[in-house]
Amino acid sequence: MKITLIIPSLQPGGAERVLSVMANYWADLLHQVTVLTFAPADEPPFFSLKNAVGYQPLTLLKHSTNVVSAVANNLWRLMVLRKAVKKSQPDVVISFLTETNILTLCATRWLRIRVIVSEHNDPYKIPLPRSWTILRKIAYPWADRIVVLTNDAKYFFEPKLQKKTIVIPNPLTTPPIDGSRVISGRKKLILAMGRLHPQKGFDILLRSFSALPAEVADWNLMVIGEGPQRTKLEDLAEQLGIEERVEFPGIIEDSAALLRRAGLFVLSSRYEGFPMGLCEAMANGCPVIATKYSNSVFDIIAPGNNGIVIPPNDSKALSDAILMLIYDDNLRNKLGTGAKIIVERFGTSKVMRAWDDLILEATKKNSGLRRDRAQSHSH
């Protein structure tokens, strides 16, 4: 099977990480995998790809100064992308992120190539510019399948598109840990992870952390990630008088090592597509607190069994939940132990089986993936 994956870049991000996992998985099964990005040729991918994966940056990220140059740049992108897709001779193309999905559908129009588009955030919460909204309405019906991360996202689309929309969560790569050692050796560290962007609600987390009583001042907070709000968040930590206890280390490749040592993990997001950081924390046996960013949080957390769910935008509810877990070792242990079931539900092999079945259905190529997967498991 020849599979071509398309994404703007392979810099740090959830969709980018998922693409690299998928590409490597299929390369291990000896499928011919090509990854096309819009990135410059001299920009190395942040996420590692197997040698067998054909990585091709197309240098398409030109800046548009006005509407005319934007139209011209996008037409040029379409031509370059169309040529690259044809050259890869795919059985199926899988595109990631809304604007790239639209460009991919336009670039592959009338090529008789199966195209699956993949949404990676909450479409209700991320409004597209009017021009892209119109283009999505025109182009998405051309997709053979649309993949979304949650049932909520599926119902964003009109009924005709819902019929070809499939819910497949992101694959979780972190291995399960020994549940009997969840709490022992953990530090007095609250961990959060994600792009430093208003979406993630780190401002709320800082306010909640600053409201904790002096008797738990030996607990520290670390926010892993990079983004446009770094200076604003650092300034806020200083204003709240907690800068000595808050660290912004930027992007850390081996976050699992930290998640195995942290006392608890907080997802403070205002909205989410599919919270990989939360799932990784749970897979590493870390007790978690998450906002009810949408009803789909309950697909991941059973409150009181493997995590705590609080209302979004509520710093008091968050501080109360943090304090409750700090004081209650037994509850932290219970939640951390219960959390590891997440690996069974969202592990790579299970999620990728759903992708394999989707590709088989979309391409009607019944001789390919299943047989190769069976051979792979037999070794």
Number of C-alpha atoms within 10 A of each C-alpha: 20 16 20 25 24 25 23 20 23 25 15 18 14 19 23 21 19 19 23 20 22 20 25 19 18 22 20 17 17 17 19 20 25 24 25 23 23 21 21 15 12 8 12 14 17 15 16 12 20 15 9 16 20 16 19 16 21 18 17 19 15 14 9 13 8 9 9 9 13 14 12 13 16 16 15 13 21 19 13 16 23 19 13 17 22 13 9 18 15 20 18 21 25 24 28 23 17 21 18 18 25 23 21 27 28 21 21 22 15 9 10 9 19 19 27 26 27 23 21 23 21 21 19 13 12 11 10 14 8 9 8 15 15 11 14 19 14 13 18 20 14 20 23 20 24 24 23 25 21 24 16 17 21 23 15 13 17 10 11 9 19 15 12 16 23 19 16 18 22 27 22 23 17 16 15 18 16 11 16 11 14 25 23 10 11 16 15 17 21 23 23 25 26 26 21 23 18 16 15 20 21 24 22 21 24 23 19 20 27 20 17 16 10 9 7 12 13 9 17 19 24 19 22 20 19 18 13 11 15 16 11 13 19 17 13 16 21 13 10 13 12 20 18 10 16 21 16 18 11 17 16 14 10 8 14 17 11 19 25 23 21 26 29 29 26 26 28 29 23 19 21 22 23 21 22 21 21 22 25 25 30 32 30 28 35 34 32 29 24 23 23 22 23 16 11 17 18 12 10 20 23 15 15 12 14 26 23 21 21 20 16 20 18 16 22 18 16 28 20 16 19 21 17 13 20 18 11 10 13 11 18 24 23 19 27 29 25 23 29 26 17 21 23 15 16 20 20 20 16 14 18 20 14 15 16 16 15 17 26 18 12 17 16 11 13 12 10 15 20 15 11 17 16 11 11 12 8 7 5
